[in-house]
Amino acid sequence: MEFPKFKREFHIPGIKLLPHRAPFLFVDELIAADETGAIGSYTFTTEKNDFFKGHFPDYPVVPGVVLIETMAQTAGAGLVACKMFGDEVPLFFLAHVDAVKFRRQVRPGDTLVTVAENAKIRVPLGVFKLRGYVGDELAVEATVKCMLGAPKAK
């Protein structure tokens, strides 16, 4: 599978770009990004992902909502890596999910490679077209809108 090329390669762990932490961090690596989008990856394992214990335990499958979150986190990591908000790490909140299509099951051991296209970025809203692949197969696609905002003081 030939993925889109983005201007800058990063190979940065998601933990360095996102406010999320285990067990809800779903970006192992941001591979590349620019102002048009990003590409990242995440490998689902039974060691990292407790939801496999209860989500069809005899035939574990990644829940659809987790696939959407995984792809949205890649889009956010790309914005942070490209410093589209300066040095501040904004918070991203899903506001709307549309046109979701699950085309293939994602199971333990599968690596989801996400291609995120920045369709529209106008603070406080970002629109992203997302596609997730396992190997050469399109597994999931969706369009999401995220509220983008600065973190509040604790």
C-alpha positions as CSV (number, residue, x, y, z in Angstrom):
1,M,0.0,0.0,0.0
2,E,1.4,3.4,-1.0
3,F,0.4,6.0,1.6
4,P,0.3,9.7,0.9
5,K,3.6,11.6,1.4
6,F,3.7,14.4,3.9
7,K,6.4,17.1,3.9
8,R,8.0,16.2,7.3
9,E,8.9,12.9,8.7
10,F,8.8,12.7,12.5
11,H,8.8,9.2,13.9
12,I,7.8,10.6,17.3
13,P,6.0,8.5,20.0
14,G,2.4,9.7,20.6
15,I,3.1,10.1,24.3
16,K,5.3,13.1,23.4
17,L,2.6,14.8,21.4
18,L,-0.7,14.1,23.1
19,P,-2.1,14.7,26.6
20,H,-3.6,11.1,26.6
21,R,-2.0,8.3,28.6
22,A,-2.4,4.6,28.9
23,P,-4.8,3.0,28.7
24,F,-6.3,5.6,26.4
25,L,-3.3,6.6,24.2
26,F,-3.7,5.1,20.8
27,V,-0.7,6.5,18.8
28,D,2.5,4.5,19.1
29,E,4.2,6.7,16.5
30,L,3.5,9.8,14.4
31,I,5.3,8.9,11.2
32,A,4.9,12.1,9.1
33,A,2.7,15.2,8.9
34,D,2.3,18.7,7.5
35,E,-0.4,21.3,7.2
36,T,-2.5,19.0,5.0
37,G,-2.6,16.0,7.3
38,A,-0.7,13.2,9.1
39,I,0.1,9.5,9.2
40,G,0.6,7.5,12.3
41,S,0.4,3.9,13.6
42,Y,-0.8,2.0,16.6
43,T,-0.6,-1.8,17.3
44,F,-3.4,-3.3,19.3
45,T,-2.3,-6.0,21.8
46,T,-3.9,-7.9,24.6
47,E,-1.2,-6.5,26.9
48,K,-1.9,-2.9,26.2
49,N,-5.6,-3.1,25.6
50,D,-7.8,-4.4,28.4
51,F,-11.0,-4.0,26.4
52,F,-10.1,-7.3,24.6
53,K,-11.0,-9.1,27.9
54,G,-14.6,-8.2,27.6
55,H,-15.3,-7.2,23.9
56,F,-16.1,-10.6,22.4
57,P,-13.6,-12.4,24.7
58,D,-13.7,-15.6,22.6
59,Y,-13.1,-13.7,19.4
60,P,-11.5,-10.4,20.4
61,V,-12.1,-7.4,18.1
62,V,-11.2,-3.7,18.6
63,P,-14.4,-1.7,19.3
64,G,-15.4,0.7,16.6
65,V,-15.4,3.7,19.0
66,V,-11.7,2.9,19.8
67,L,-10.9,2.8,16.1
68,I,-12.4,6.2,15.6
69,E,-10.5,7.6,18.7
70,T,-7.3,6.1,17.4
71,M,-7.6,7.9,14.1
72,A,-8.7,11.1,15.7
73,Q,-5.6,11.0,18.0
74,T,-3.4,10.7,14.9
75,A,-4.9,13.8,13.4
76,G,-4.3,15.7,16.7
77,A,-0.7,14.4,17.0
78,G,-0.1,15.8,13.5
79,L,-1.3,19.2,14.4
80,V,0.8,19.3,17.5
81,A,4.0,18.1,15.7
82,C,3.6,20.7,13.0
83,K,3.1,23.4,15.7
84,M,-0.1,24.6,14.2
85,F,-1.0,26.0,17.6
86,G,2.5,27.2,18.5
87,D,4.2,25.5,21.4
88,E,0.9,24.9,23.2
89,V,-0.6,21.4,23.2
90,P,-4.3,22.0,22.6
91,L,-7.1,19.7,23.8
92,F,-9.1,17.9,21.2
93,F,-12.7,16.8,21.8
94,L,-14.8,14.8,19.4
95,A,-17.8,16.9,18.5
96,H,-19.2,15.0,15.5
97,V,-18.6,11.7,13.8
98,D,-19.9,11.1,10.3
99,A,-19.7,8.7,7.3
100,V,-18.2,5.9,9.4
101,K,-17.6,2.7,7.5
102,F,-16.1,-0.4,9.1
103,R,-14.7,-2.5,6.3
104,R,-12.5,-5.0,8.1
105,Q,-12.2,-6.3,11.7
106,V,-9.2,-5.2,13.7
107,R,-7.9,-7.8,16.0
108,P,-5.1,-8.3,18.6
109,G,-1.7,-8.0,16.9
110,D,-3.0,-5.8,14.1
111,T,-1.3,-2.5,13.4
112,L,-3.7,0.3,12.3
113,V,-2.0,2.9,10.1
114,T,-4.0,6.1,10.1
115,V,-4.0,8.6,7.3
116,A,-5.6,11.8,8.5
117,E,-6.5,14.6,6.0
118,N,-7.0,18.1,7.5
119,A,-10.2,19.1,5.7
120,K,-10.8,22.3,7.6
121,I,-9.0,23.9,10.5
122,R,-10.6,27.0,11.9
123,V,-10.3,27.3,15.7
124,P,-12.2,26.2,17.6
125,L,-13.2,23.5,15.1
126,G,-11.2,21.0,13.0
127,V,-12.6,18.7,10.4
128,F,-10.6,15.6,9.5
129,K,-11.1,12.9,6.9
130,L,-9.7,9.7,8.4
131,R,-8.8,6.3,7.0
132,G,-7.3,3.4,8.9
133,Y,-5.5,0.5,7.2
134,V,-4.3,-2.9,8.4
135,G,-1.7,-3.9,5.9
136,D,-3.0,-3.1,2.4
137,E,-6.7,-3.3,3.5
138,L,-8.9,-0.3,4.4
139,A,-10.3,-1.2,7.8
140,V,-12.2,1.9,8.8
141,E,-13.0,5.4,7.5
142,A,-14.8,8.4,9.0
143,T,-15.1,12.1,9.0
144,V,-14.8,13.7,12.4
145,K,-15.2,17.2,13.8
146,C,-13.1,18.1,16.8
147,M,-13.4,21.1,19.1
148,L,-9.9,22.5,19.5
149,G,-9.1,24.4,22.7
150,A,-6.4,25.5,25.1
151,P,-6.1,23.5,28.3
152,K,-7.5,25.3,31.3
153,A,-5.4,25.8,34.5
154,K,-5.9,23.1,37.1
